[in-house]
């Protein structure tokens, strides 16, 4: 969802205007974000013979430690049924319940009445006095104990993602997104891995987890509002793309 907000509420057009470039957003939200969902959708992007100069991946540490955000994630509920997507699901060993939900969801009123987000701007601002919301958000993300074997499993998926992008001549840029969450569990291993890959020339990496601290630029504790997106794009994304020669 930290990538999705760059397209919601009219932000897609704002970001493209600031960057002077077009982009395609594969991010998802409402509990559908995760490593495996992102990779399945990216493979679908490749399957359709699309191309890009770079992939910017807004990555969070918590997606590296739980099957809930990956193989158990029912992220296809709003996607139309196509055979290549099913094959991609098999490649990443998503659970049978996810595939079943893929079909079942097409009979729901939510899918049949699905419409694009037409809101023009998100001016909502964080209520900093609601400290219980912060605790609930953290608890909703970190669902399982940290297990190095689980991390290594998803790190291997990321390695394959890097290799596939390299073969296609695509630059990979990892960004830890800016939030106001004060829980950094799992970030140390992720940062260490991404720095290692950056030193080897495999990718670029930027830790912007604490880049924006003004609560008025957020609509909740870990999602920027439209003003926040404009600020982040101008202050950070523009220099990143310039440094990458994109």
Secondary structure, DSSP 8 states (H G I E B T S, - for coil): -TTGGGTGGGHHHHHHHHHTS--------TT--SHHHHHHHHHHHHHTT---SEEEEE--GGGGS-GGGTTT--TTTTS---HHHHHHHHHTT--HHHHHHHHHGGGSHHHHT--------------TT-HHHHHHHHHHH--S---HHHHHHHHHHHHHHHHHHHHTT-EEEEEE--------TTHHHHHHHHHHHHHTTS-EEEE-TTS---GGGEEETTEE-HHHHHHHIIIIIHHHHHHTT-
